[in-house]
Amino acid sequence: MGKWRLIIKLTSLRAAAIQQTTLEIGEDEAALFLARLRHARQRLDGQIRGMLASFRA
């Protein structure tokens, strides 16, 4: 089975001008992004738990 690629074509309107962008993400890049996102979520979860604990004290 081969590796996959995700191709996203975006069209946006900024400052009264149409901008077209193509975003291409490969399987390896997506796996790296997912690992970073999971790590950031764990850090944020810890910060939120700490804040909630300080409110309860």
N, CA, C, O and CB atoms as a CASP TS submission, in Angstrom:
PFRMAT TS
TARGET T0000
AUTHOR 0000-0000-0000
METHOD Language model
MODEL 1
PARENT N/A
ATOM      1  N   MET     1       0.849  -1.179   0.000  1.00  0.00           N
ATOM      2  CA  MET     1       0.000   0.000   0.000  1.00  0.00           C
ATOM      3  C   MET     1       0.891   1.237   0.000  1.00  0.00           C
ATOM      4  O   MET     1       1.872   1.290   0.742  1.00  0.00           O
ATOM      5  CB  MET     1      -0.964   0.001   1.224  1.00  0.00           C
ATOM      6  N   GLY     2       0.570   2.211  -0.804  1.00  0.00           N
ATOM      7  CA  GLY     2       1.384   3.414  -0.927  1.00  0.00           C
ATOM      8  C   GLY     2       1.035   4.468   0.098  1.00  0.00           C
ATOM      9  O   GLY     2       0.041   4.360   0.816  1.00  0.00           O
ATOM     10  N   LYS     3       1.853   5.469   0.152  1.00  0.00           N
ATOM     11  CA  LYS     3       1.606   6.591   1.054  1.00  0.00           C
ATOM     12  C   LYS     3       0.615   7.541   0.401  1.00  0.00           C
ATOM     13  O   LYS     3       0.496   7.588  -0.823  1.00  0.00           O
ATOM     14  CB  LYS     3       2.928   7.329   1.408  1.00  0.00           C
ATOM     15  N   TRP     4      -0.090   8.294   1.228  1.00  0.00           N
ATOM     16  CA  TRP     4      -1.097   9.204   0.706  1.00  0.00           C
ATOM     17  C   TRP     4      -0.632  10.654   0.789  1.00  0.00           C
ATOM     18  O   TRP     4       0.300  10.980   1.525  1.00  0.00           O
ATOM     19  CB  TRP     4      -2.406   9.030   1.461  1.00  0.00           C
ATOM     20  N   ARG     5      -1.285  11.505   0.034  1.00  0.00           N
ATOM     21  CA  ARG     5      -1.068  12.951   0.043  1.00  0.00           C
ATOM     22  C   ARG     5      -2.421  13.618   0.035  1.00  0.00           C
ATOM     23  O   ARG     5      -3.332  13.185  -0.672  1.00  0.00           O
ATOM     24  CB  ARG     5      -0.202  13.417  -1.172  1.00  0.00           C
ATOM     25  N   LEU     6      -2.557  14.672   0.817  1.00  0.00           N
ATOM     26  CA  LEU     6      -3.785  15.446   0.872  1.00  0.00           C
ATOM     27  C   LEU     6      -3.523  16.770   0.171  1.00  0.00           C
ATOM     28  O   LEU     6      -2.583  17.488   0.510  1.00  0.00           O
ATOM     29  CB  LEU     6      -4.265  15.664   2.348  1.00  0.00           C
ATOM     30  N   ILE     7      -4.355  17.085  -0.801  1.00  0.00           N
ATOM     31  CA  ILE     7      -4.212  18.341  -1.536  1.00  0.00           C
ATOM     32  C   ILE     7      -5.476  19.153  -1.292  1.00  0.00           C
ATOM     33  O   ILE     7      -6.584  18.714  -1.600  1.00  0.00           O
ATOM     34  CB  ILE     7      -3.974  18.094  -3.080  1.00  0.00           C
ATOM     35  N   ILE     8      -5.289  20.354  -0.730  1.00  0.00           N
ATOM     36  CA  ILE     8      -6.409  21.241  -0.419  1.00  0.00           C
ATOM     37  C   ILE     8      -6.244  22.503  -1.251  1.00  0.00           C
ATOM     38  O   ILE     8      -5.193  23.143  -1.230  1.00  0.00           O
ATOM     39  CB  ILE     8      -6.475  21.574   1.117  1.00  0.00           C
ATOM     40  N   LYS     9      -7.291  22.851  -1.979  1.00  0.00           N
ATOM     41  CA  LYS     9      -7.274  24.087  -2.755  1.00  0.00           C
ATOM     42  C   LYS     9      -8.206  25.074  -2.070  1.00  0.00           C
ATOM     43  O   LYS     9      -9.394  24.806  -1.893  1.00  0.00           O
ATOM     44  CB  LYS     9      -7.702  23.841  -4.247  1.00  0.00           C
ATOM     45  N   LEU    10      -7.648  26.228  -1.683  1.00  0.00           N
ATOM     46  CA  LEU    10      -8.386  27.237  -0.952  1.00  0.00           C
ATOM     47  C   LEU    10      -8.563  28.484  -1.811  1.00  0.00           C
ATOM     48  O   LEU    10      -7.652  28.897  -2.529  1.00  0.00           O
ATOM     49  CB  LEU    10      -7.675  27.580   0.360  1.00  0.00           C
ATOM     50  N   THR    11      -9.727  29.061  -1.724  1.00  0.00           N
ATOM     51  CA  THR    11      -9.992  30.344  -2.360  1.00  0.00           C
ATOM     52  C   THR    11     -10.500  31.284  -1.282  1.00  0.00           C
ATOM     53  O   THR    11     -11.469  30.970  -0.590  1.00  0.00           O
ATOM     54  CB  THR    11     -11.022  30.209  -3.538  1.00  0.00           C
ATOM     55  N   SER    12      -9.855  32.432  -1.132  1.00  0.00           N
ATOM     56  CA  SER    12     -10.256  33.388  -0.105  1.00  0.00           C
ATOM     57  C   SER    12     -10.316  34.787  -0.689  1.00  0.00           C
ATOM     58  O   SER    12      -9.712  35.089  -1.719  1.00  0.00           O
ATOM     59  CB  SER    12      -9.287  33.347   1.087  1.00  0.00           C
ATOM     60  N   LEU    13     -11.054  35.614  -0.006  1.00  0.00           N
ATOM     61  CA  LEU    13     -11.192  37.012  -0.409  1.00  0.00           C
ATOM     62  C   LEU    13     -10.569  37.861   0.690  1.00  0.00           C
ATOM     63  O   LEU    13     -11.080  37.922   1.808  1.00  0.00           O
ATOM     64  CB  LEU    13     -12.702  37.404  -0.655  1.00  0.00           C
ATOM     65  N   ARG    14      -9.467  38.512   0.361  1.00  0.00           N
ATOM     66  CA  ARG    14      -8.759  39.356   1.325  1.00  0.00           C
ATOM     67  C   ARG    14      -8.468  40.700   0.698  1.00  0.00           C
ATOM     68  O   ARG    14      -7.922  40.791  -0.401  1.00  0.00           O
ATOM     69  CB  ARG    14      -7.451  38.688   1.801  1.00  0.00           C
ATOM     70  N   ALA    15      -8.843  41.738   1.417  1.00  0.00           N
ATOM     71  CA  ALA    15      -8.612  43.111   0.946  1.00  0.00           C
ATOM     72  C   ALA    15      -9.147  43.288  -0.470  1.00  0.00           C
ATOM     73  O   ALA    15      -8.486  43.865  -1.334  1.00  0.00           O
ATOM     74  CB  ALA    15      -7.107  43.457   0.993  1.00  0.00           C
ATOM     75  N   ALA    16     -10.358  42.779  -0.688  1.00  0.00           N
ATOM     76  CA  ALA    16     -11.058  42.894  -1.970  1.00  0.00           C
ATOM     77  C   ALA    16     -10.319  42.222  -3.120  1.00  0.00           C
ATOM     78  O   ALA    16     -10.523  42.578  -4.281  1.00  0.00           O
ATOM     79  CB  ALA    16     -11.277  44.343  -2.301  1.00  0.00           C
ATOM     80  N   ALA    17      -9.469  41.260  -2.809  1.00  0.00           N
ATOM     81  CA  ALA    17      -8.745  40.522  -3.846  1.00  0.00           C
ATOM     82  C   ALA    17      -8.913  39.024  -3.599  1.00  0.00           C
ATOM     83  O   ALA    17      -8.829  38.556  -2.463  1.00  0.00           O
ATOM     84  CB  ALA    17      -7.232  40.915  -3.866  1.00  0.00           C
ATOM     85  N   ILE    18      -9.147  38.292  -4.664  1.00  0.00           N
ATOM     86  CA  ILE    18      -9.288  36.845  -4.566  1.00  0.00           C
ATOM     87  C   ILE    18      -7.900  36.217  -4.533  1.00  0.00           C
ATOM     88  O   ILE    18      -7.050  36.512  -5.373  1.00  0.00           O
ATOM     89  CB  ILE    18     -10.127  36.281  -5.749  1.00  0.00           C
ATOM     90  N   GLN    19      -7.686  35.350  -3.553  1.00  0.00           N
ATOM     91  CA  GLN    19      -6.409  34.643  -3.432  1.00  0.00           C
ATOM     92  C   GLN    19      -6.683  33.150  -3.499  1.00  0.00           C
ATOM     93  O   GLN    19      -7.572  32.637  -2.819  1.00  0.00           O
ATOM     94  CB  GLN    19      -5.669  35.018  -2.104  1.00  0.00           C
ATOM     95  N   GLN    20      -5.916  32.468  -4.317  1.00  0.00           N
ATOM     96  CA  GLN    20      -6.035  31.025  -4.423  1.00  0.00           C
ATOM     97  C   GLN    20      -4.741  30.393  -3.926  1.00  0.00           C
ATOM     98  O   GLN    20      -3.645  30.774  -4.335  1.00  0.00           O
ATOM     99  CB  GLN    20      -6.345  30.592  -5.885  1.00  0.00           C
ATOM    100  N   THR    21      -4.895  29.418  -3.033  1.00  0.00           N
ATOM    101  CA  THR    21      -3.751  28.760  -2.413  1.00  0.00           C
ATOM    102  C   THR    21      -3.945  27.256  -2.494  1.00  0.00           C
ATOM    103  O   THR    21      -5.059  26.758  -2.326  1.00  0.00           O
ATOM    104  CB  THR    21      -3.571  29.217  -0.940  1.00  0.00           C
ATOM    105  N   THR    22      -2.875  26.538  -2.748  1.00  0.00           N
ATOM    106  CA  THR    22      -2.909  25.081  -2.720  1.00  0.00           C
ATOM    107  C   THR    22      -2.023  24.616  -1.583  1.00  0.00           C
ATOM    108  O   THR    22      -0.856  24.997  -1.491  1.00  0.00           O
ATOM    109  CB  THR    22      -2.450  24.468  -4.080  1.00  0.00           C
ATOM    110  N   LEU    23      -2.590  23.787  -0.718  1.00  0.00           N
ATOM    111  CA  LEU    23      -1.867  23.230   0.419  1.00  0.00           C
ATOM    112  C   LEU    23      -1.748  21.737   0.202  1.00  0.00           C
ATOM    113  O   LEU    23      -2.751  21.047   0.017  1.00  0.00           O
ATOM    114  CB  LEU    23      -2.579  23.552   1.773  1.00  0.00           C
ATOM    115  N   GLU    24      -0.531  21.241   0.224  1.00  0.00           N
ATOM    116  CA  GLU    24      -0.285  19.820  -0.002  1.00  0.00           C
ATOM    117  C   GLU    24       0.420  19.242   1.218  1.00  0.00           C
ATOM    118  O   GLU    24       1.488  19.713   1.608  1.00  0.00           O
ATOM    119  CB  GLU    24       0.560  19.593  -1.291  1.00  0.00           C
ATOM    120  N   ILE    25      -0.181  18.221   1.816  1.00  0.00           N
ATOM    121  CA  ILE    25       0.358  17.595   3.020  1.00  0.00           C
ATOM    122  C   ILE    25       0.532  16.111   2.754  1.00  0.00           C
ATOM    123  O   ILE    25      -0.401  15.432   2.325  1.00  0.00           O
ATOM    124  CB  ILE    25      -0.570  17.837   4.250  1.00  0.00           C
ATOM    125  N   GLY    26       1.731  15.616   3.010  1.00  0.00           N
ATOM    126  CA  GLY    26       2.010  14.196   2.852  1.00  0.00           C
ATOM    127  C   GLY    26       1.786  13.442   4.153  1.00  0.00           C
ATOM    128  O   GLY    26       1.621  14.044   5.214  1.00  0.00           O
ATOM    129  N   GLU    27       1.784  12.137   4.060  1.00  0.00           N
ATOM    130  CA  GLU    27       1.540  11.287   5.219  1.00  0.00           C
ATOM    131  C   GLU    27       2.569  11.516   6.321  1.00  0.00           C
ATOM    132  O   GLU    27       2.212  11.578   7.497  1.00  0.00           O
ATOM    133  CB  GLU    27       1.546   9.828   4.805  1.00  0.00           C
ATOM    134  N   ASP    28       3.833  11.642   5.953  1.00  0.00           N
ATOM    135  CA  ASP    28       4.883  11.859   6.946  1.00  0.00           C
ATOM    136  C   ASP    28       4.719  13.213   7.644  1.00  0.00           C
ATOM    137  O   ASP    28       4.879  13.306   8.861  1.00  0.00           O
ATOM    138  CB  ASP    28       6.264  11.773   6.283  1.00  0.00           C
ATOM    139  N   GLU    29       4.401  14.258   6.879  1.00  0.00           N
ATOM    140  CA  GLU    29       4.182  15.579   7.454  1.00  0.00           C
ATOM    141  C   GLU    29       2.982  15.572   8.387  1.00  0.00           C
ATOM    142  O   GLU    29       3.017  16.191   9.450  1.00  0.00           O
ATOM    143  CB  GLU    29       3.986  16.617   6.352  1.00  0.00           C
ATOM    144  N   ALA    30       1.926  14.877   7.998  1.00  0.00           N
ATOM    145  CA  ALA    30       0.711  14.803   8.815  1.00  0.00           C
ATOM    146  C   ALA    30       0.998  14.067  10.120  1.00  0.00           C
ATOM    147  O   ALA    30       0.481  14.456  11.167  1.00  0.00           O
ATOM    148  CB  ALA    30      -0.428  14.097   8.040  1.00  0.00           C
ATOM    149  N   ALA    31       1.803  13.023  10.078  1.00  0.00           N
ATOM    150  CA  ALA    31       2.152  12.279  11.294  1.00  0.00           C
ATOM    151  C   ALA    31       2.952  13.162  12.249  1.00  0.00           C
ATOM    152  O   ALA    31       2.730  13.124  13.459  1.00  0.00           O
ATOM    153  CB  ALA    31       2.958  11.007  10.941  1.00  0.00           C
ATOM    154  N   LEU    32       3.869  13.948  11.719  1.00  0.00           N
ATOM    155  CA  LEU    32       4.650  14.864  12.540  1.00  0.00           C
ATOM    156  C   LEU    32       3.754  15.934  13.154  1.00  0.00           C
ATOM    157  O   LEU    32       3.875  16.239  14.340  1.00  0.00           O
ATOM    158  CB  LEU    32       5.763  15.515  11.710  1.00  0.00           C
ATOM    159  N   PHE    33       2.860  16.502  12.357  1.00  0.00           N
ATOM    160  CA  PHE    33       1.925  17.513  12.844  1.00  0.00           C
ATOM    161  C   PHE    33       1.041  16.929  13.945  1.00  0.00           C
ATOM    162  O   PHE    33       0.790  17.595  14.949  1.00  0.00           O
ATOM    163  CB  PHE    33       1.058  18.054  11.687  1.00  0.00           C
ATOM    164  N   LEU    34       0.570  15.703  13.773  1.00  0.00           N
ATOM    165  CA  LEU    34      -0.276  15.049  14.771  1.00  0.00           C
ATOM    166  C   LEU    34       0.482  14.847  16.079  1.00  0.00           C
ATOM    167  O   LEU    34      -0.076  15.062  17.156  1.00  0.00           O
ATOM    168  CB  LEU    34      -0.786  13.700  14.243  1.00  0.00           C
ATOM    169  N   ALA    35       1.739  14.440  15.999  1.00  0.00           N
ATOM    170  CA  ALA    35       2.539  14.258  17.210  1.00  0.00           C
ATOM    171  C   ALA    35       2.713  15.582  17.950  1.00  0.00           C
ATOM    172  O   ALA    35       2.614  15.624  19.176  1.00  0.00           O
ATOM    173  CB  ALA    35       3.913  13.661  16.863  1.00  0.00           C
ATOM    174  N   ARG    36       2.970  16.657  17.215  1.00  0.00           N
ATOM    175  CA  ARG    36       3.117  17.975  17.840  1.00  0.00           C
ATOM    176  C   ARG    36       1.802  18.438  18.458  1.00  0.00           C
ATOM    177  O   ARG    36       1.786  19.013  19.546  1.00  0.00           O
ATOM    178  CB  ARG    36       3.606  19.007  16.812  1.00  0.00           C
ATOM    179  N   LEU    37       0.714  18.184  17.763  1.00  0.00           N
ATOM    180  CA  LEU    37      -0.596  18.572  18.258  1.00  0.00           C
ATOM    181  C   LEU    37      -0.953  17.809  19.533  1.00  0.00           C
ATOM    182  O   LEU    37      -1.508  18.391  20.465  1.00  0.00           O
ATOM    183  CB  LEU    37      -1.655  18.334  17.186  1.00  0.00           C
ATOM    184  N   ARG    38      -0.643  16.527  19.583  1.00  0.00           N
ATOM    185  CA  ARG    38      -0.899  15.734  20.792  1.00  0.00           C
ATOM    186  C   ARG    38      -0.076  16.246  21.968  1.00  0.00           C
ATOM    187  O   ARG    38      -0.569  16.324  23.093  1.00  0.00           O
ATOM    188  CB  ARG    38      -0.587  14.251  20.540  1.00  0.00           C
ATOM    189  N   HIS    39       1.178  16.592  21.703  1.00  0.00           N
ATOM    190  CA  HIS    39       2.039  17.120  22.760  1.00  0.00           C
ATOM    191  C   HIS    39       1.492  18.453  23.284  1.00  0.00           C
ATOM    192  O   HIS    39       1.462  18.678  24.494  1.00  0.00           O
ATOM    193  CB  HIS    39       3.486  17.300  22.239  1.00  0.00           C
ATOM    194  N   ALA    40       1.066  19.323  22.390  1.00  0.00           N
ATOM    195  CA  ALA    40       0.505  20.616  22.789  1.00  0.00           C
ATOM    196  C   ALA    40      -0.782  20.418  23.596  1.00  0.00           C
ATOM    197  O   ALA    40      -1.035  21.148  24.555  1.00  0.00           O
ATOM    198  CB  ALA    40       0.227  21.493  21.543  1.00  0.00           C
ATOM    199  N   ARG    41      -1.588  19.436  23.210  1.00  0.00           N
ATOM    200  CA  ARG    41      -2.828  19.155  23.931  1.00  0.00           C
ATOM    201  C   ARG    41      -2.527  18.686  25.354  1.00  0.00           C
ATOM    202  O   ARG    41      -3.210  19.081  26.298  1.00  0.00           O
ATOM    203  CB  ARG    41      -3.659  18.094  23.184  1.00  0.00           C
ATOM    204  N   GLN    42      -1.513  17.851  25.504  1.00  0.00           N
ATOM    205  CA  GLN    42      -1.150  17.370  26.834  1.00  0.00           C
ATOM    206  C   GLN    42      -0.674  18.514  27.726  1.00  0.00           C
ATOM    207  O   GLN    42      -1.022  18.573  28.905  1.00  0.00           O
ATOM    208  CB  GLN    42      -0.064  16.299  26.731  1.00  0.00           C
ATOM    209  N   ARG    43       0.121  19.420  27.161  1.00  0.00           N
ATOM    210  CA  ARG    43       0.588  20.585  27.927  1.00  0.00           C
ATOM    211  C   ARG    43      -0.581  21.468  28.326  1.00  0.00           C
ATOM    212  O   ARG    43      -0.662  21.913  29.471  1.00  0.00           O
ATOM    213  CB  ARG    43       1.608  21.399  27.112  1.00  0.00           C
ATOM    214  N   LEU    44      -1.485  21.724  27.392  1.00  0.00           N
ATOM    215  CA  LEU    44      -2.650  22.557  27.677  1.00  0.00           C
ATOM    216  C   LEU    44      -3.535  21.904  28.730  1.00  0.00           C
ATOM    217  O   LEU    44      -4.045  22.588  29.617  1.00  0.00           O
ATOM    218  CB  LEU    44      -3.452  22.816  26.397  1.00  0.00           C
ATOM    219  N   ASP    45      -3.722  20.607  28.646  1.00  0.00           N
ATOM    220  CA  ASP    45      -4.521  19.878  29.619  1.00  0.00           C
ATOM    221  C   ASP    45      -3.922  20.033  31.019  1.00  0.00           C
ATOM    222  O   ASP    45      -4.651  20.240  31.988  1.00  0.00           O
ATOM    223  CB  ASP    45      -4.618  18.389  29.232  1.00  0.00           C
ATOM    224  N   GLY    46      -2.613  19.933  31.122  1.00  0.00           N
ATOM    225  CA  GLY    46      -1.944  20.108  32.410  1.00  0.00           C
ATOM    226  C   GLY    46      -2.127  21.516  32.955  1.00  0.00           C
ATOM    227  O   GLY    46      -2.342  21.694  34.154  1.00  0.00           O
ATOM    228  N   GLN    47      -2.043  22.517  32.087  1.00  0.00           N
ATOM    229  CA  GLN    47      -2.224  23.902  32.514  1.00  0.00           C
ATOM    230  C   GLN    47      -3.651  24.141  32.996  1.00  0.00           C
ATOM    231  O   GLN    47      -3.861  24.826  33.997  1.00  0.00           O
ATOM    232  CB  GLN    47      -1.886  24.863  31.370  1.00  0.00           C
ATOM    233  N   ILE    48      -4.623  23.587  32.297  1.00  0.00           N
ATOM    234  CA  ILE    48      -6.020  23.756  32.691  1.00  0.00           C
ATOM    235  C   ILE    48      -6.281  23.069  34.025  1.00  0.00           C
ATOM    236  O   ILE    48      -6.967  23.616  34.888  1.00  0.00           O
ATOM    237  CB  ILE    48      -6.963  23.198  31.608  1.00  0.00           C
ATOM    238  N   ARG    49      -5.734  21.870  34.191  1.00  0.00           N
ATOM    239  CA  ARG    49      -5.904  21.160  35.476  1.00  0.00           C
ATOM    240  C   ARG    49      -5.300  21.960  36.623  1.00  0.00           C
ATOM    241  O   ARG    49      -5.877  22.029  37.709  1.00  0.00           O
ATOM    242  CB  ARG    49      -5.254  19.758  35.415  1.00  0.00           C
ATOM    243  N   GLY    50      -4.144  22.561  36.383  1.00  0.00           N
ATOM    244  CA  GLY    50      -3.503  23.394  37.402  1.00  0.00           C
ATOM    245  C   GLY    50      -4.357  24.601  37.757  1.00  0.00           C
ATOM    246  O   GLY    50      -4.491  24.946  38.931  1.00  0.00           O
ATOM    247  N   MET    51      -4.935  25.243  36.752  1.00  0.00           N
ATOM    248  CA  MET    51      -5.801  26.400  37.002  1.00  0.00           C
ATOM    249  C   MET    51      -7.040  25.987  37.782  1.00  0.00           C
ATOM    250  O   MET    51      -7.437  26.676  38.722  1.00  0.00           O
ATOM    251  CB  MET    51      -6.210  27.068  35.678  1.00  0.00           C
ATOM    252  N   LEU    52      -7.654  24.875  37.406  1.00  0.00           N
ATOM    253  CA  LEU    52      -8.843  24.404  38.108  1.00  0.00           C
ATOM    254  C   LEU    52      -8.522  24.044  39.558  1.00  0.00           C
ATOM    255  O   LEU    52      -9.322  24.305  40.457  1.00  0.00           O
ATOM    256  CB  LEU    52      -9.441  23.195  37.386  1.00  0.00           C
ATOM    257  N   ALA    53      -7.360  23.451  39.783  1.00  0.00           N
ATOM    258  CA  ALA    53      -6.959  23.100  41.144  1.00  0.00           C
ATOM    259  C   ALA    53      -6.783  24.349  41.994  1.00  0.00           C
ATOM    260  O   ALA    53      -7.128  24.337  43.175  1.00  0.00           O
ATOM    261  CB  ALA    53      -5.662  22.284  41.129  1.00  0.00           C
ATOM    262  N   SER    54      -6.256  25.422  41.423  1.00  0.00           N
ATOM    263  CA  SER    54      -6.066  26.651  42.188  1.00  0.00           C
ATOM    264  C   SER    54      -7.416  27.302  42.518  1.00  0.00           C
ATOM    265  O   SER    54      -7.538  27.964  43.549  1.00  0.00           O
ATOM    266  CB  SER    54      -5.175  27.636  41.405  1.00  0.00           C
ATOM    267  N   PHE    55      -8.420  27.126  41.667  1.00  0.00           N
ATOM    268  CA  PHE    55      -9.750  27.670  41.956  1.00  0.00           C
ATOM    269  C   PHE    55     -10.433  26.888  43.076  1.00  0.00           C
ATOM    270  O   PHE    55     -11.191  27.451  43.865  1.00  0.00           O
ATOM    271  CB  PHE    55     -10.622  27.647  40.691  1.00  0.00           C
ATOM    272  N   ARG    56     -10.159  25.604  43.135  1.00  0.00           N
ATOM    273  CA  ARG    56     -10.792  24.749  44.143  1.00  0.00           C
ATOM    274  C   ARG    56     -10.152  24.911  45.523  1.00  0.00           C
ATOM    275  O   ARG    56     -10.776  24.612  46.542  1.00  0.00           O
ATOM    276  CB  ARG    56     -10.715  23.292  43.710  1.00  0.00           C
ATOM    277  N   ALA    57      -8.923  25.379  45.550  1.00  0.00           N
ATOM    278  CA  ALA    57      -8.203  25.479  46.832  1.00  0.00           C
ATOM    279  C   ALA    57      -8.670  26.651  47.665  1.00  0.00           C
ATOM    280  O   ALA    57      -8.163  26.868  48.765  1.00  0.00           O
ATOM    281  CB  ALA    57      -6.713  25.601  46.591  1.00  0.00           C
TER
END
